[in-house]
Amino acid sequence: MKPRSKPSNGKRTSGAEDAKVSATLPEFRPMRGPVLRYALPALPFVAGLMAVVGLLRDKPYLDPMYASGMAGVAVGLVIFRILLNRLPETFHTLWIQEVIVQEGPVTSVHEHLPPNIRDGAGGSPTAQSNSRIVHFMGELDRRLNRRAQWVLGILAGTIPAIWRFIYFRKHGEFLTARPFGHLVTGKFAGLAIGFMAFVAESAIAIFVGLLVWRLLGIGVSIGRACNELGLRPQPQHPDRCGGFKPLGQLCSLAALVVTIPGVYLALWMLLGAFIAKDLYGSTYTRLYELLLVIMLILVTVSFVWPLWSVHQLLVEESIQMKPALDRLGRRISNLAADMLRASEAETSNDLDEMKKSLDSLRQVYEENKRFPLWPFDVETTTKLLFAQAISAIALIKDVWGFFHKHNGV
């Protein structure tokens, strides 16, 4: 791992310098263009409405898989909006707390800065720090809004058509009975309402593809932040995560966005083995397996990989601190032995002074021996791992069933 910049030795940037960095936040746009910005708050309501209509249907039109899927999409979109709102706030918090090093250049970014910033006003530590985070947020903005996002959008937009085609092969209906055929009578009206539902589903799917692009971009950016921003752990930070808790919470939100559809797919794959197997157990199995693999990849890129980079940073810091802790432990042991010898000489004044020193050293040792190695708490990790375990179990079950069927095991 590359050596990090040295700490700032307690130096703090001024309010004017903080304001300079804060001024970049309103310019950060994770979704550029009025259509995308207005669609994000609107589409959860559309998906929620479609889920409610699906739940109000009577047999044979009642489809709990469709209704629960739309409800999951609505919840996921709401959480993703929260994620995007917290994105600039998180990095600004890290900068204010000086988790982002306030002094010294970080080569991987500094060498790519424009000459007027790199060599001009300064080579001053403050100018380098400001340039570093402003440059990072600008790169993140550009990464999230690249035109390549539409490739994923179009690919995701085909999922409703694939879903309906699978249903058509099974039941001979594509745009009529499902999902809103009970609302109208007559073939033409059924086609019209079915087409409108199909358009709404496709629009939501395209938008989800654009969000997937942003999830990948956020994961890549966080993974590269250790080198680009020169992150510096703070072992005594009250968040007990080395000062990285805001980053851990951001990645947890990203993982939650992916976990919702992952759990949905896994549960229906598992339930399909016992409930209405002809419809839920076999009809969409291959499609859901593919989507579940994609969800697991997304969790890896948006949660595991970026936080693994932070984990390595914390591990490196703990290794650097270990010799100092070992020396402190030896001092504590020697001082305790000196106290024992002094007690035999019955010098109470010396004992009192030595006890104060021993208590102080022990307190320092206790406060530093449990160095945080992950930027999140155990409870959050347990919940996310449990949710991903459901997805993994469902996928393993289907893979095992596939080999069992074809190999006669």
C-alpha positions in Angstrom: 0.0 0.0 0.0 1.2 3.5 -0.8 2.5 5.6 2.1 0.0 8.1 3.4 0.6 11.8 3.9 1.6 12.9 7.3 -1.0 14.2 9.7 -1.7 17.9 9.9 -0.1 18.3 13.4 -3.3 19.8 14.7 -3.5 22.6 12.1 -7.0 23.5 11.2 -8.3 25.2 8.1 -10.1 28.5 8.5 -13.8 29.2 8.1 -13.2 30.8 4.8 -11.4 27.7 3.5 -14.2 25.5 4.9 -16.6 27.7 3.0 -14.6 27.2 -0.2 -15.0 23.5 0.0 -18.7 23.8 1.1 -19.4 25.9 -2.0 -18.7 22.9 -4.2 -21.5 20.9 -2.7 -24.4 22.7 -4.4 -22.5 22.2 -7.7 -22.4 18.4 -7.2 -25.2 16.8 -9.2 -25.4 13.0 -9.1 -28.2 13.1 -11.6 -27.9 15.8 -14.2 -30.8 16.9 -16.4 -34.3 18.0 -15.2 -36.0 14.8 -16.4 -33.8 12.5 -14.3 -33.9 14.8 -11.2 -37.7 15.0 -11.3 -38.2 11.3 -12.1 -36.3 10.1 -9.0 -38.9 11.5 -6.5 -41.9 10.7 -8.8 -41.2 7.1 -9.8 -41.5 5.6 -6.2 -45.1 6.8 -6.2 -45.8 5.3 -9.6 -44.3 1.9 -8.5 -46.2 2.1 -5.2 -49.5 2.8 -7.0 -48.9 -0.2 -9.3 -48.2 -2.4 -6.3 -51.4 -1.3 -4.5 -53.5 -1.9 -7.6 -51.9 -5.3 -7.9 -52.9 -6.1 -4.3 -56.5 -5.0 -4.8 -57.1 -7.6 -7.5 -59.2 -10.7 -7.2 -58.3 -14.1 -8.7 -57.4 -15.0 -11.4 -55.6 -11.6 -11.7 -54.1 -11.5 -8.2 -50.3 -11.7 -8.5 -48.4 -11.3 -5.2 -45.1 -11.6 -7.0 -45.8 -8.6 -9.2 -47.2 -6.5 -6.3 -44.3 -7.3 -4.0 -41.8 -6.6 -6.7 -43.3 -3.1 -7.4 -43.4 -2.4 -3.7 -39.7 -3.4 -3.4 -38.8 -1.1 -6.4 -40.6 1.8 -4.7 -38.8 1.3 -1.4 -35.4 0.9 -3.2 -35.9 4.1 -5.1 -36.7 6.0 -1.9 -33.5 4.6 -0.2 -31.4 5.4 -3.3 -32.6 9.1 -3.2 -31.4 9.2 0.5 -28.1 7.7 -0.6 -27.6 10.4 -3.3 -28.4 13.2 -0.9 -25.9 11.9 1.6 -23.1 11.4 -0.9 -21.6 15.0 -0.9 -22.4 15.4 2.8 -20.4 12.3 3.7 -17.2 13.4 2.0 -17.6 17.0 3.4 -17.9 15.5 6.9 -14.8 13.5 6.4 -13.0 16.6 5.3 -14.2 18.7 8.3 -13.1 15.9 10.7 -9.7 15.8 9.0 -10.1 12.2 8.1 -9.2 13.5 4.7 -5.6 14.5 5.3 -5.3 18.3 5.4 -1.6 18.5 4.6 0.8 17.2 1.9 0.0 16.1 -1.7 -1.4 12.8 -2.6 0.4 11.8 -5.8 -2.3 9.9 -7.5 -4.5 13.0 -7.6 -2.0 15.8 -7.3 -0.1 15.0 -10.4 -3.3 15.2 -12.5 -4.4 18.6 -11.2 -4.3 21.6 -13.6 -0.9 23.4 -13.5 -2.4 26.6 -12.1 -3.7 24.6 -9.1 -0.8 22.2 -8.8 2.0 24.8 -9.1 0.1 28.1 -8.5 -1.2 29.6 -5.3 0.0 27.4 -4.0 1.8 24.6 -3.0 0.3 25.5 0.4 -1.2 22.7 2.4 -4.6 24.3 2.5 -4.6 24.9 -1.3 -3.6 21.2 -1.9 -6.3 20.0 0.5 -9.0 22.1 -1.1 -7.9 21.2 -4.6 -7.9 17.5 -3.6 -11.5 17.3 -2.4 -12.8 19.6 -5.0 -11.1 17.6 -7.7 -12.4 14.3 -6.2 -16.0 15.6 -6.1 -15.8 16.8 -9.6 -14.5 13.5 -10.9 -17.3 11.7 -9.0 -19.9 14.0 -10.6 -18.5 13.2 -14.1 -18.3 9.5 -13.4 -21.9 9.3 -12.3 -23.2 11.3 -15.3 -21.3 9.7 -18.2 -23.3 8.8 -21.3 -22.4 5.1 -20.8 -25.1 5.1 -18.1 -27.7 4.7 -20.9 -26.2 1.3 -21.9 -27.2 -0.1 -18.5 -30.5 1.8 -18.7 -31.4 0.2 -22.0 -30.4 -3.2 -20.8 -32.4 -2.9 -17.7 -35.3 -1.6 -19.8 -35.6 -4.9 -21.5 -36.4 -6.8 -18.3 -40.2 -6.1 -18.4 -40.3 -7.3 -22.0 -38.4 -10.5 -21.0 -40.7 -11.0 -18.0 -43.8 -10.6 -20.2 -42.4 -12.8 -22.9 -41.8 -15.6 -20.4 -45.4 -15.2 -19.2 -46.6 -15.2 -22.8 -44.9 -18.5 -23.5 -46.6 -20.0 -20.5 -50.1 -18.5 -20.7 -50.4 -17.0 -24.2 -50.9 -13.4 -22.9 -48.5 -10.5 -23.3 -50.3 -7.2 -22.8 -53.8 -8.2 -21.7 -54.7 -9.9 -18.5 -51.6 -9.0 -16.5 -51.1 -6.9 -14.6 -54.3 -4.8 -14.8 -56.7 -6.8 -17.0 -59.4 -6.7 -14.3 -59.8 -3.0 -14.6 -61.4 -3.0 -18.1 -63.6 -5.2 -20.3 -63.1 -5.7 -24.0 -60.0 -6.7 -26.0 -59.0 -3.2 -27.2 -59.3 -1.7 -23.8 -57.3 -4.6 -22.3 -54.6 -4.0 -24.8 -54.5 -0.3 -24.1 -54.3 -0.6 -20.4 -51.8 -3.4 -20.7 -49.6 -1.3 -23.0 -49.7 1.6 -20.6 -48.6 -0.7 -17.8 -45.8 -2.1 -20.0 -44.6 1.5 -20.8 -44.6 2.4 -17.0 -42.7 -0.8 -16.2 -40.1 -0.2 -18.9 -39.6 3.5 -17.8 -39.0 2.3 -14.2 -36.6 -0.4 -15.4 -34.6 2.1 -17.5 -34.4 4.4 -14.5 -33.3 1.5 -12.3 -30.5 0.8 -14.8 -29.3 4.4 -14.5 -29.3 4.0 -10.7 -27.2 0.8 -11.0 -24.6 2.8 -13.0 -24.4 5.2 -10.1 -24.1 2.5 -7.6 -21.1 1.1 -9.5 -19.6 4.6 -9.8 -20.0 5.3 -6.0 -18.4 2.0 -5.1 -15.5 2.6 -7.4 -15.0 6.2 -6.1 -15.0 5.1 -2.5 -12.6 2.3 -3.3 -10.2 4.8 -4.8 -10.7 7.4 -2.1 -8.0 5.9 0.2 -5.3 6.8 -2.3 -6.9 9.9 -4.0 -7.9 11.6 -0.8 -5.2 10.4 1.6 -7.6 9.1 4.2 -6.1 9.1 7.7 -7.7 6.9 10.5 -8.4 8.4 13.9 -8.2 5.5 16.4 -9.7 7.5 19.3 -12.7 8.9 17.3 -15.9 8.5 19.3 -17.7 6.8 16.4 -15.5 3.7 17.2 -14.9 3.3 13.5 -11.7 5.3 13.2 -13.6 8.3 12.0 -15.0 6.4 9.0 -18.5 5.7 10.2 -20.1 8.2 7.7 -18.4 6.3 4.9 -19.6 3.0 6.4 -23.1 4.3 6.6 -23.0 5.5 3.0 -21.9 2.0 1.8 -24.5 0.4 4.0 -27.2 2.4 2.3 -25.8 1.3 -1.1 -25.9 -2.3 0.0 -29.5 -1.9 1.3 -30.6 -0.6 -2.1 -29.3 -3.8 -3.7 -30.4 -6.1 -0.8 -34.1 -5.3 -1.3 -34.3 -6.8 -4.8 -31.9 -9.5 -3.9 -34.1 -10.7 -1.0 -37.2 -10.4 -3.2 -35.7 -12.7 -5.8 -34.3 -15.1 -3.3 -37.6 -15.4 -1.3 -39.7 -16.0 -4.5 -37.2 -18.6 -5.7 -37.4 -20.4 -2.3 -41.2 -20.0 -2.0 -41.6 -21.2 -5.6 -40.3 -24.6 -4.5 -43.3 -25.0 -2.2 -46.1 -22.6 -3.4 -47.6 -22.6 -6.9 -44.5 -24.3 -8.3 -45.9 -24.2 -11.9 -46.0 -20.4 -11.9 -43.5 -19.2 -9.3 -41.2 -22.2 -9.1 -40.3 -22.7 -12.7 -41.6 -19.9 -14.9 -39.1 -17.2 -13.9 -36.4 -19.4 -12.4 -33.7 -18.7 -15.0 -34.4 -15.0 -15.2 -34.3 -14.7 -11.4 -31.1 -16.6 -11.2 -29.4 -14.2 -13.6 -30.8 -11.2 -11.7 -29.7 -12.6 -8.4 -26.1 -13.1 -9.7 -26.2 -9.5 -10.8 -27.4 -8.4 -7.3 -24.5 -10.2 -5.6 -22.0 -8.6 -8.0 -23.5 -5.2 -7.2 -23.2 -5.8 -3.5 -19.6 -6.7 -4.0 -18.8 -3.6 -6.0 -20.9 -1.1 -3.9 -20.2 -2.4 -0.4 -17.6 -5.1 0.0 -14.8 -3.8 -2.3 -14.9 -0.1 -1.2 -15.0 -1.0 2.5 -12.3 -3.6 2.0 -10.0 -0.7 0.9 -10.8 1.2 4.1 -10.3 -2.0 6.1 -6.8 -2.4 4.7 -6.1 1.2 5.6 -7.2 0.6 9.2 -5.3 -2.7 9.4 -2.1 -0.9 8.2 -2.6 1.8 10.9 -3.1 -0.9 13.6 0.1 -2.6 12.5 2.0 0.8 12.8 0.6 1.4 16.3 1.4 -2.1 17.6 5.1 -1.5 18.5 4.1 1.6 20.5 1.5 -0.5 22.3 4.0 -3.2 23.0 6.4 -0.7 24.5 3.6 0.8 26.6 2.8 -2.7 27.8 6.4 -3.2 28.8 6.4 0.1 30.7 3.2 -0.9 32.5 4.7 -4.2 33.5 8.0 -2.6 34.7 6.1 0.0 36.7 3.9 -2.6 38.3 7.1 -4.5 39.4 8.6 -1.3 40.7 5.5 -0.7 42.8 5.8 -4.2 44.3 9.4 -3.5 45.3 8.5 0.0 46.6 5.7 -1.5 48.8 8.3 -3.6 50.6 10.2 -0.4 51.4 6.9 1.2 52.8 7.4 4.5 50.9 3.8 5.5 50.7 4.4 8.8 48.8 6.3 7.0 46.1 3.5 4.4 45.9 0.9 7.0 45.4 2.8 8.7 42.6 3.5 5.3 40.9 -0.1 4.3 41.2 -1.3 7.4 39.5 1.2 6.9 36.7 0.3 3.2 36.4 -3.5 4.0 36.2 -2.8 6.6 33.6 -0.7 4.3 31.5 -3.2 1.5 31.8 -6.0 3.8 30.7 -4.0 4.8 27.6 -3.3 1.2 26.8 -7.0 0.2 27.2 -8.2 3.0 25.0 -5.8 2.1 22.2 -5.6 -1.7 22.2 -9.0 -2.2 20.5 -8.2 -0.5 17.2 -11.2 -0.3 14.8 -10.7 -2.4 11.7 -14.0 -1.8 9.9 -16.0 1.4 9.3 -19.3 0.1 10.6 -20.7 -1.5 13.7 -21.3 -5.3 14.2 -25.1 -5.0 14.2 -25.2 -3.4 10.7 -22.8 -6.0 9.3 -24.9 -8.8 10.8 -28.1 -7.6 9.2 -26.5 -7.2 5.8 -24.8 -10.5 5.9 -28.0 -12.2 6.9 -29.9 -10.7 3.9 -27.1 -11.7 1.5 -27.1 -15.2 3.0 -30.8 -15.6 1.9 -29.8 -14.7 -1.6 -26.8 -17.0 -1.6 -28.9 -19.9 -0.2 -31.5 -19.5 -2.9 -28.9 -19.4 -5.7 -27.1 -22.5 -4.3 -30.3 -24.4 -4.1 -31.1 -23.7 -7.7 -27.6 -24.5 -8.9 -27.7 -27.8 -6.9 -31.1 -28.6 -8.3 -29.8 -28.0 -11.9 -26.8 -30.4 -11.4 -29.0 -32.9 -9.6 -31.5 -32.9 -12.5 -28.9 -33.2 -15.3 -26.5 -35.6 -13.7 -29.0 -37.9 -12.0 -27.3 -37.4 -8.6 
